[in-house]
Amino acid sequence: MQSFLKKARQSQFYGVALLILVTLIIWIIFWLLTNVINPGSFGQPDKMLTYLQRGLIYSVGACGFYFVVVQGLFDFSIGSMIILSELMSIAFIPQAGWFSVIVIPVLTGFVLGLVNGLVFKMLRIPSMIVTVGMSLIYEALSVWASGINGTTLQSEFSIFGSYPWNLVFALACFFVTGFIIKYTKIGTYSNAIGSNELTAKNMGVNVDKYKVIALTLTGTFCGAMAVLYLGYGTAQTPQTGMLSQSLNFLPLMGVFFGIAFKRYGHPIVAIVIGEFMVSMMLAGFIAIGVSTTVNQIVTGITVLLILALTTKRRNGAVVK
């Protein structure tokens, strides 16, 4: 039996199977609770599709965030980039139509991510500090963008907020991310930098270059997430005073699922299942009548638990 379990843990599908098992357990727990407290409010097929729909949105953002976190960096400007990308999309719809709905958010995210990377490279200060400062700038720009064409997406442009187009768009993003991780130097060198930056540098890896690329990818996928997020919500108001930070943490949770299970070779699958699990769990708490405040507490505790389980502590490590 022990040898069987040992072989199972070494299988590349062990991590995925474990995540699916945990997801099933969570579903059973909330299904039983809601059947007692509020029957029919959780777990039906249509509701499961809704949980998946929300999970897909945050999974797309997590795909870009993955490259930053796996290198040991952090990006606090994610929420502000998503909001600004959405508002830039709305701003140019009268002139560009569908091009503005699909391309403008991704292009905006790419530019913002590249700016983050270049500022980080020039200032040589921790990525957390850089991206907090840039977040304040992007929040201010979002107020300006909201004045161009309002804050509401016309209904005819909201197809990426529902099936099947949200799934098609998300799958395209997952495919691109998986290709980058598995078949390009970006994926290989990102893992190398995260494992041991000094060793990677001594082996000839241009560390600064790949940190800039990682931050640029984060911005690009934030723009892609904005396509789904705007289609789902159909409106976005600008956020100031660091309120955009609330959008940072659900993508972050998916990233840590991806990092925790990347040794099994399926980080993107882990991200998607992890985001679906979190979405389902939050919906379950709402179904049993738990307040939003408690929901946020549970989300925070979950982030801390994932961090504790997935962070590899090293003596003498320096915050990047």
C-alpha positions in Angstrom: 0.0 0.0 0.0 2.8 2.4 0.9 4.6 1.7 -2.3 1.4 2.3 -4.3 0.9 5.7 -2.5 4.6 6.6 -3.2 4.2 5.8 -6.9 0.9 7.8 -7.0 2.6 10.9 -5.5 5.2 10.7 -8.2 2.7 10.6 -10.9 2.2 13.8 -12.9 -1.6 13.5 -12.4 -1.4 13.2 -8.6 -1.7 17.0 -8.1 -4.7 17.4 -10.4 -6.4 14.4 -8.8 -5.8 15.8 -5.3 -7.2 19.2 -6.3 -10.3 17.5 -7.8 -10.8 15.5 -4.7 -10.6 18.6 -2.4 -13.0 20.4 -4.7 -15.4 17.5 -4.5 -15.2 17.4 -0.7 -15.9 21.2 -0.5 -18.9 20.7 -2.8 -20.3 17.9 -0.6 -19.8 20.0 2.6 -21.6 23.0 1.2 -24.3 20.9 -0.5 -25.1 19.3 2.8 -25.1 22.6 4.7 -27.3 24.4 2.2 -29.8 21.5 2.0 -30.4 22.0 5.7 -30.3 25.9 5.8 -31.3 27.0 2.3 -32.3 24.1 0.0 -31.6 24.6 -3.7 -29.3 27.5 -3.3 -26.0 25.7 -4.0 -24.5 23.1 -6.2 -27.0 22.6 -9.1 -25.5 22.3 -12.6 -26.5 25.8 -13.6 -24.9 27.2 -10.5 -21.8 25.1 -11.0 -21.4 26.7 -14.5 -21.7 30.1 -12.8 -18.9 29.2 -10.4 -16.8 28.1 -13.3 -17.6 31.3 -15.2 -16.2 33.4 -12.4 -13.3 31.1 -11.9 -12.3 31.4 -15.6 -12.2 35.2 -15.3 -9.7 35.1 -12.4 -7.8 32.2 -13.9 -6.9 34.3 -17.0 -5.5 37.1 -14.7 -3.6 34.5 -12.7 -1.9 33.2 -15.9 0.0 36.4 -16.2 0.5 36.9 -12.5 2.1 33.4 -12.4 5.3 34.6 -14.2 5.9 37.3 -11.7 5.3 35.3 -8.5 7.3 32.3 -9.7 10.3 34.6 -10.0 9.8 35.8 -6.5 8.4 39.2 -7.5 5.0 40.8 -6.7 2.7 43.1 -8.6 0.3 45.3 -6.6 -1.0 47.1 -9.7 -3.0 44.2 -11.1 -6.4 45.6 -10.0 -5.7 49.1 -11.4 -4.5 47.7 -14.7 -7.6 45.6 -15.1 -9.9 48.6 -14.3 -8.0 50.9 -16.6 -8.0 48.3 -19.4 -11.8 48.0 -19.1 -12.4 51.7 -19.2 -10.0 52.1 -22.2 -12.1 49.5 -23.9 -15.3 51.3 -23.3 -13.7 54.6 -24.3 -12.9 53.6 -27.8 -16.0 51.5 -28.7 -17.6 54.3 -30.7 -14.6 54.5 -33.0 -13.3 50.9 -33.0 -16.2 48.6 -32.2 -15.2 45.0 -31.6 -11.5 45.9 -31.9 -11.9 48.0 -28.8 -13.7 45.2 -27.0 -11.0 42.6 -27.7 -7.7 44.2 -28.6 -7.7 47.5 -26.8 -7.8 46.0 -23.2 -5.0 43.5 -24.1 -2.9 46.2 -25.7 -3.5 48.5 -22.7 -2.5 45.8 -20.3 0.6 45.1 -22.4 1.7 48.8 -22.3 1.0 49.1 -18.6 2.9 45.9 -17.8 5.8 47.0 -19.9 5.9 50.3 -18.1 5.9 48.5 -14.8 8.9 46.4 -15.9 10.9 49.3 -17.2 10.3 51.4 -14.1 11.3 48.4 -11.9 14.4 47.9 -13.9 15.4 51.6 -13.8 14.7 52.3 -10.2 16.2 49.0 -8.8 13.8 48.9 -5.9 11.5 46.1 -4.8 8.7 45.3 -7.2 6.1 45.7 -4.4 7.0 49.4 -4.0 7.2 50.1 -7.7 3.8 48.5 -8.4 2.1 50.3 -5.5 3.3 53.6 -6.9 2.2 52.7 -10.4 -1.1 51.5 -9.1 -1.9 55.0 -7.8 -1.0 56.5 -11.3 -3.2 53.9 -13.1 -6.1 54.6 -10.7 -5.8 58.3 -11.6 -5.7 57.5 -15.3 -8.8 55.4 -14.9 -10.8 58.4 -13.7 -9.7 60.2 -16.9 -10.6 57.3 -19.1 -14.1 57.0 -17.5 -14.8 60.5 -18.7 -14.3 59.7 -22.4 -17.3 57.4 -23.1 -18.7 56.6 -19.7 -18.4 53.4 -17.6 -21.0 51.1 -19.1 -20.5 48.5 -21.9 -23.3 48.3 -24.4 -25.2 45.0 -24.3 -24.3 44.0 -27.8 -20.6 43.9 -26.9 -21.0 41.7 -23.8 -20.7 38.3 -25.4 -17.4 37.5 -23.6 -19.4 37.6 -20.3 -21.2 34.3 -21.0 -20.8 30.9 -22.6 -19.5 29.9 -25.1 -17.3 32.9 -26.0 -15.9 33.4 -22.5 -14.8 29.8 -22.5 -13.2 30.1 -26.0 -11.4 33.2 -25.0 -10.2 31.7 -21.7 -9.0 28.5 -23.3 -7.0 30.5 -25.8 -5.3 32.3 -22.9 -4.6 29.0 -21.2 -3.1 27.6 -24.3 -0.8 30.6 -24.8 0.3 30.5 -21.2 1.0 26.7 -21.3 3.0 27.1 -24.5 5.1 29.9 -22.9 5.8 27.9 -19.8 6.6 24.6 -21.5 8.2 25.5 -24.8 9.9 28.9 -24.4 12.9 30.3 -22.6 10.5 32.6 -20.7 9.0 29.7 -18.8 12.4 27.9 -18.3 14.2 31.0 -17.1 11.3 32.2 -14.9 11.5 29.0 -12.9 15.3 29.2 -12.8 15.2 32.8 -11.5 12.7 31.9 -8.9 14.7 28.8 -7.7 18.0 30.6 -7.5 18.5 34.0 -9.0 22.3 34.1 -8.5 22.8 30.7 -10.1 20.6 31.7 -13.1 22.6 34.9 -13.5 25.9 33.0 -13.3 24.6 30.6 -16.0 24.2 33.6 -18.4 20.5 34.3 -17.9 19.7 38.0 -18.4 17.7 38.3 -15.2 16.6 41.9 -15.6 15.3 41.2 -19.0 13.1 38.3 -17.9 11.8 40.2 -14.9 10.7 42.9 -17.3 9.1 40.2 -19.5 7.3 38.7 -16.5 5.8 42.1 -15.5 4.8 42.7 -19.1 3.1 39.3 -19.3 1.2 40.1 -16.1 -0.1 43.3 -17.6 -1.0 41.6 -20.9 -3.1 38.9 -19.2 -4.7 41.5 -16.9 -5.9 43.1 -20.1 -7.2 39.7 -21.3 -8.9 39.3 -17.9 -10.5 42.7 -18.4 -12.2 41.4 -21.6 -14.0 38.7 -19.6 -14.5 40.8 -16.5 -16.1 43.7 -18.4 -18.3 41.3 -20.4 -19.5 39.7 -17.2 -20.2 42.8 -15.3 -20.9 45.2 -18.3 -19.8 48.2 -16.3 -16.7 49.4 -14.4 -16.3 52.5 -12.3 -12.9 53.9 -11.6 -11.4 53.1 -8.2 -9.0 55.5 -6.3 -7.2 55.5 -3.0 -5.9 52.0 -3.6 -9.4 50.5 -3.7 -8.4 48.6 -6.9 -6.3 46.3 -4.6 -9.4 44.3 -4.0 -9.0 42.8 -7.5 -5.5 41.5 -6.7 -6.2 38.7 -4.4 -8.4 36.2 -6.2 -6.0 35.9 -9.1 -3.2 35.6 -6.6 -4.9 32.6 -5.0 -5.0 30.9 -8.3 -1.3 31.6 -8.8 -0.4 29.9 -5.6 -2.3 26.8 -6.5 -0.4 26.8 -9.8 3.0 27.2 -8.0 2.2 24.6 -5.4 1.3 22.0 -8.0 3.7 23.0 -10.8 6.1 20.2 -9.9 3.4 17.8 -11.4 3.7 19.7 -14.7 0.2 21.2 -14.8 0.3 24.7 -13.3 -2.4 26.1 -15.5 -4.8 23.2 -14.7 -4.1 23.8 -11.0 -4.8 27.5 -11.4 -8.2 26.8 -13.1 -9.3 24.2 -10.6 -8.0 26.3 -7.7 -10.0 29.4 -8.9 -13.1 27.3 -9.4 -12.7 25.9 -5.9 -12.4 29.3 -4.4 -15.4 30.6 -6.4 -17.5 27.7 -5.3 -16.4 28.1 -1.7 -17.3 31.8 -1.6 -20.7 31.1 -3.2 -21.3 28.4 -0.6 -20.8 30.8 2.2 -23.2 33.2 0.6 -25.7 30.4 0.2 -25.7 29.5 3.9 -26.1 33.2 4.8 -22.6 34.1 5.8 -21.9 37.8 5.5 -19.5 39.4 3.0 -17.1 40.3 5.8 -16.8 36.7 6.9 -16.3 35.8 3.2 -13.4 38.2 3.1 -12.0 36.8 6.3 -12.1 33.2 4.8 -10.5 34.5 1.6 -7.7 36.1 3.6 -7.2 32.9 5.7 -7.1 30.8 2.6 -4.4 33.0 1.0 -2.3 32.7 4.2 -2.7 29.0 4.3 -1.7 28.6 0.7 1.3 30.9 1.3 2.3 28.8 4.3 2.0 25.6 2.4 3.7 26.7 -0.8 6.4 29.1 0.2 9.8 27.5 0.4 11.7 29.2 3.1 15.4 29.8 2.6 17.9 31.2 5.1 19.2 34.6 4.0 16.5 35.1 1.4 16.0 38.7 0.4 12.6 40.3 -0.6 12.7 41.2 -4.2 
